[in-house]
Amino acid sequence: MLSRRHLLTGATLLAASAAIPRAWAQGAPGPFKLDPLPYAPSKNEPHIDTQTMELHHGKHHAAYVNNLNAALSQNGELARMPLHEMLGRIGDLPESARSAIRNNGGGHANHTMFWQVMGGAGGEPSGELKSAIDRDLGGFQKFQTDFNTAGEKQFGSGWVFVTVNRDGKLALVAKPNQDTPLMDGQRVLMGNDVWEHAYYLKYQNRRPEYLKAWWNVLDWNKIGERYAAAKAGTLTI
């Protein structure tokens, strides 16, 4: 005969499963997924080591996606929203889910952008993007220096971003934790992760060294495509 404890446990599990939206039934993972890296994890060697790329993408980013889906499992309306719209309305979200979406939705958006702008050979931008950097950020050398300084000064964990508007105007901004300019209604051209998990295996506590090395793996063609998309109004995250 079944014990009373077994009966209670079964009833609890049935109640919990009934509360899960249809999208999560039968093992479905939720509305957001972790895309594979757009290049091999070794692509950014020696400046960013393979193990860091594998752990950063396959463990840290994956956790943000899983936790975001978990936060949305009881918020079917929100689960149907594009991520950039959800983050752009962060202050209007239900309080019960707001912190989880801020941290994990921000982490998912930030890292999705991060993988896209890397995998290149560094160098300098060209064309319209170079002109915008000259105009708004004082030229490439000043831009690099100011960007790295903002990264060095970011206390604890966070990001340094370049934002871009529909007119193509650029600006530098630093954010704590997994906050993103998307939460301020802005769009992100590019950004660097200054959480320790982004660099600690290779650089330990030498964040300035990591910041300088990161420029060697940028893909300016991809960043230029993001710039064009921003001006066209099609850039999301």
Secondary structure, DSSP 4 states (H G I P E B T S, - for coil): ---HHHHHHHHHHHHHHHTS-GGGGGG---S---PPPSS-TTTTTTTS-HHHHHHIIIIIIHHHHHHHHHHHTT-HHHHTS-HHHHHHTGGGS-HHHHHHIIIIIHHHHHHHHHHHHBSS------HHHHHHHHHHHSSHHHHHHHHHHHHHHS-SSEEEEEEE-TT--EEEEEEETT--GGGGT-EEEEEEE-SGGGTHHHHTT-HHHHHHHHGGGB-HHHHHHHHHHHHHT----
